[in-house]
Amino acid sequence: MLRKYLLPALALIGFLYTVYSVKSGPDAPPIQSPVVAPSQSPFSSFIFGAGIIEANTENIAVGAPVAGIVAKVDVKVGARVRSARVSNII
């Protein structure tokens, strides 16, 4: 008889303790300020071009083979451009 009621009683005690622990715990973790401030662009307008373009045929990696800042972009909005291979640019 003791074995018949012992396991359900322990389960009920464990459940009640869990509910009590969740209810009495802190509501939300404290909000921490960032260790380092996010970087700011020194320019009034800029273009960022790292990532992946998801096309219908395949994913296309976007990036530059060398690091640096693009000073000028000779393309107007809506203009048609043709592709160039990276090996031709370097």
C-alpha positions in Angstrom: 0.0 0.0 0.0 2.9 2.3 0.8 4.5 1.7 -2.6 1.1 2.4 -4.4 0.9 6.0 -3.1 4.5 6.9 -2.6 5.5 7.5 -6.2 2.4 9.7 -7.1 2.9 11.7 -3.8 6.5 12.3 -4.7 5.5 13.4 -8.2 2.9 15.8 -6.8 5.4 17.3 -4.3 7.9 17.7 -7.2 5.3 19.4 -9.3 4.2 21.8 -6.6 7.8 22.7 -5.8 8.4 23.4 -9.5 5.3 25.7 -9.7 6.5 27.5 -6.5 10.0 27.9 -7.8 8.8 29.4 -11.1 6.3 31.8 -9.4 8.8 33.0 -6.8 11.7 33.5 -9.1 12.7 36.8 -10.7 10.4 38.2 -13.3 13.0 39.1 -15.9 16.8 39.2 -16.1 18.3 42.6 -15.6 19.1 44.6 -18.7 22.8 45.0 -19.2 24.4 47.8 -21.2 26.8 46.7 -24.0 30.4 46.4 -23.2 31.5 48.3 -26.3 29.4 50.9 -28.1 28.2 50.0 -31.6 30.4 51.4 -34.4 29.1 54.5 -36.2 29.7 55.4 -39.8 31.7 58.6 -40.3 29.8 59.2 -43.5 26.3 60.8 -44.0 25.3 58.0 -46.4 26.8 54.7 -47.1 26.3 51.3 -48.7 27.0 48.0 -46.9 27.4 45.0 -49.2 28.4 41.8 -47.4 26.0 38.9 -47.4 24.2 36.5 -49.7 21.8 37.3 -52.5 19.2 34.5 -52.8 18.4 34.2 -56.5 16.1 31.7 -58.2 19.0 29.6 -59.5 21.7 29.7 -56.8 23.0 31.7 -53.9 25.5 34.4 -54.8 28.1 35.6 -52.3 28.5 39.4 -52.2 31.8 40.9 -50.9 35.0 42.4 -52.0 38.4 40.6 -52.4 40.2 43.4 -50.6 39.3 45.5 -47.5 38.7 49.2 -47.7 36.1 51.9 -48.1 34.3 52.5 -51.4 34.7 56.2 -52.2 32.4 56.4 -55.2 29.7 54.2 -56.9 29.2 55.0 -60.6 25.8 53.5 -60.9 22.4 55.3 -60.9 19.3 53.8 -59.3 17.6 51.5 -61.8 20.5 51.4 -64.2 21.4 48.1 -66.0 24.7 46.7 -65.1 26.6 43.7 -66.5 28.6 41.2 -64.4 32.3 41.2 -64.1 34.5 38.4 -62.8 36.5 39.0 -59.7 39.7 37.8 -61.5 39.3 40.6 -64.0 39.0 43.2 -61.4 42.3 42.4 -59.5 
